[in-house]
Amino acid sequence: MITYEYPLNERIRILMRMEDLFAKYTHFVALNAPLDHHAALLALFEILEVARGDLKSDLIQELERQRHTLESLRNNPSVKSDALEDVLENIVTTIGQLQGLSGKTGQHLRDNEWVMSIKQRACIPGGVCEFDLPSFHYWLSLDPTTRRENLQSWMAPFQPLSSAISIILKILRDSGQATHRVATKGAYQQMISGRAAQMLRVKLDTNLPCFPEISANKYAINIRFTALGTGIERPKSCDINVEFDLTLCCL
């Protein structure tokens, strides 16, 4: 099965983008090749860009809201108390870490002139060649342990953001109940009633030769399943009935 997720507001969209960038950084920083650490640094630059604004305060506010909600479940016999206490402890710890971050998010990188010189060149196609940035070429020639230590020190102030985003998105994903649906000739539409959803999750068999193209607002969901084709042809709509699981998630 493969799952496709679609955010229904800008706040969730930013959190999902951040989650994706943290995952890319984590993957590449664990490897040893110079090009892997180059990719980790590029992911870090993207995190710096996306994390602008009031993201930290928004995360603290949402975690506090979830903490109050979960605390009200302490006396609920249908809730596993140990698991609940673990989640609450994780939330409280993460809130403390976020509150401990001083200054503007990512300011430690903006104050590093050398790192910023790489960032400025990285947005130019081929702009970080060795003749453009010999110091970066030298850094890439260092042993992997040294490069990794540098990358981890640059990432460290972002880690509380990563933890908070993981907690919030997990709660969001776990909030919905999957229902089986069928897209007739590749098309599906559903009106949304009740509490507004914040994320859609579409799960379907990987053997199906199509993927969902989703458009949605607070009133309706439209899903059109599309076939990728051979790589030469343009994607085209599936004309078969597609079975899938649909989950509406809301914090």
VENBELWO-V439014 format. One record per pair of residues at least 24 apart in sequence whose C-alpha atoms are under 10 Angstrom apart, sorted by the first residue. I is the first residue (numbers start at 1). J is the second residue. If there is no record, write none. Layout:
# VENBELWO-V439014
i=(I:I)
j=(J:J)
This chain:
# VENBELWO-V439014
i=(1:1:1:1:1:1:1:2:2:2:2:2:2:2:3:3:3:3:3:3:3:3:3:3:3:4:4:4:4:4:4:4:4:4:4:5:5:5:5:5:5:5:5:5:6:6:6:6:6:6:6:6:6:6:7:7:7:7:7:7:7:7:7:7:8:8:8:8:8:8:8:8:8:8:8:9:9:9:9:9:9:10:11:11:11:12:12:12:12:12:12:13:13:14:14:14:14:15:15:15:15:15:15:15:15:15:15:15:16:16:16:17:17:17:17:18:18:18:18:18:18:18:18:18:18:18:19:19:19:19:19:19:19:20:21:21:21:21:21:22:22:22:22:22:22:22:22:23:25:25:25:26:26:28:29:29:29:29:29:29:30:30:30:31:31:32:32:32:32:32:33:33:33:33:34:34:34:34:34:34:34:34:35:36:36:37:37:37:37:37:38:38:38:38:38:38:40:40:41:41:41:41:41:41:41:41:42:42:42:42:44:44:44:44:44:44:44:45:45:45:45:45:45:45:45:45:46:47:47:47:48:48:48:48:48:48:48:49:49:51:51:51:51:51:52:52:52:53:53:54:54:55:55:56:56:56:56:56:56:56:56:56:56:57:57:57:59:59:59:59:59:59:59:59:59:60:60:60:60:60:60:60:60:60:60:61:62:62:62:62:62:63:63:63:63:63:63:63:63:63:64:64:64:65:66:66:66:66:66:67:67:67:87:87:90:90:90:91:91:91:91:93:93:93:94:94:94:94:94:94:94:94:95:95:95:95:96:97:97:97:97:97:97:98:98:98:98:98:98:98:99:100:100:101:101:101:101:102:105:105:105:106:106:106:106:107:108:108:108:109:109:109:112:115:168:169:169:169:171:171:171:172:172:172:172:172:172:172:173:173:173:173:173:173:173:173:173:174:174:174:174:175:175:175:175:175:176:176:176:176:176:176:176:176:177:177:177:177:177:178:178:178:178:178:178:178:178:179:179:179:179:179:180:180:180:180:180:180:181:181:181:181:181:182:182:182:182:182:182:183:183:183:183:183:183:183:183:183:183:184:184:184:184:184:184:184:184:185:185:185:185:185:185:185:185:186:186:186:186:186:186:186:186:186:186:186:186:186:186:186:187:187:187:187:187:187:187:187:187:187:187:187:187:188:188:188:188:188:188:188:188:188:189:189:189:189:189:189:189:190:190:190:190:190:190:191:191:191:191:191:191:191:192:192:192:192:192:192:192:193:193:193:194:194:195:195:196:196:196:196:197:197:197:197:197:198:198:198:198:199:199:199:199:199:200:200:200:200:200:201:201:201:201:201:202:202:202:202:202:203:203:203:203:203:204:204:204:204:204:205:205:205:205:208:208:209:209:210:210:210:210:210:210:211:211:211:212:212:212:212:213)
j=(203:204:205:206:207:208:244:202:203:204:205:206:207:211:201:202:203:204:205:206:211:212:244:245:246:200:201:202:203:204:211:212:213:214:246:173:199:200:201:202:203:212:214:247:198:199:200:201:202:213:214:215:216:248:197:198:199:200:201:214:215:216:217:249:196:197:198:199:200:215:216:217:218:249:250:197:198:199:216:217:218:198:55:58:198:165:168:169:172:198:199:198:199:50:51:55:165:50:51:55:59:161:162:164:165:166:168:169:165:166:169:46:47:50:51:43:46:47:48:49:50:51:161:162:165:166:47:161:162:163:165:166:169:47:45:46:47:50:162:46:47:155:158:159:161:162:165:162:151:152:155:152:155:148:144:147:148:149:151:152:144:145:148:144:148:143:144:145:147:148:140:141:143:144:137:139:140:141:142:143:144:147:140:140:144:140:144:147:148:151:128:136:139:140:147:151:148:151:115:118:119:122:150:151:154:155:118:119:122:123:106:109:119:151:154:155:158:106:109:115:116:118:119:120:122:123:119:106:155:158:105:106:107:109:110:155:158:105:106:104:105:106:158:161:104:105:106:104:105:104:105:105:161:95:98:99:101:104:105:158:160:161:164:95:98:99:94:95:98:160:161:164:165:167:168:91:92:94:95:96:97:98:99:161:164:95:95:164:165:168:251:88:91:92:94:95:164:165:167:168:91:92:95:251:91:167:168:171:251:91:92:95:167:171:163:164:167:163:164:167:168:160:163:164:159:160:161:162:163:164:165:167:160:161:163:164:160:157:159:160:161:163:164:157:158:159:160:161:163:164:160:157:160:157:158:160:161:157:157:158:161:154:155:157:158:157:154:155:157:154:155:157:154:154:251:199:249:251:249:250:251:197:198:199:248:249:250:251:198:199:200:201:247:248:249:250:251:247:249:250:251:247:248:249:250:251:200:201:246:247:248:249:250:251:245:246:247:248:249:202:203:244:245:246:247:248:249:244:245:246:247:248:204:243:244:245:246:247:242:243:244:245:246:241:242:243:244:245:246:223:224:225:238:239:240:241:242:243:244:224:225:238:239:240:241:242:243:224:225:237:238:239:240:241:242:210:211:212:223:224:225:226:227:237:238:239:240:241:242:243:212:213:222:223:224:225:226:237:238:239:240:241:242:212:214:221:222:223:224:225:241:242:215:216:220:221:222:223:224:216:219:220:221:222:223:216:217:218:219:220:221:222:216:217:218:219:220:221:248:218:219:220:218:219:249:250:248:249:250:251:247:248:249:250:251:248:249:250:251:247:248:249:250:251:246:247:248:249:250:245:246:247:248:249:244:245:246:247:248:243:244:245:246:247:242:243:244:245:246:242:243:244:245:242:243:238:242:235:236:237:238:240:242:237:238:242:237:238:242:244:237)
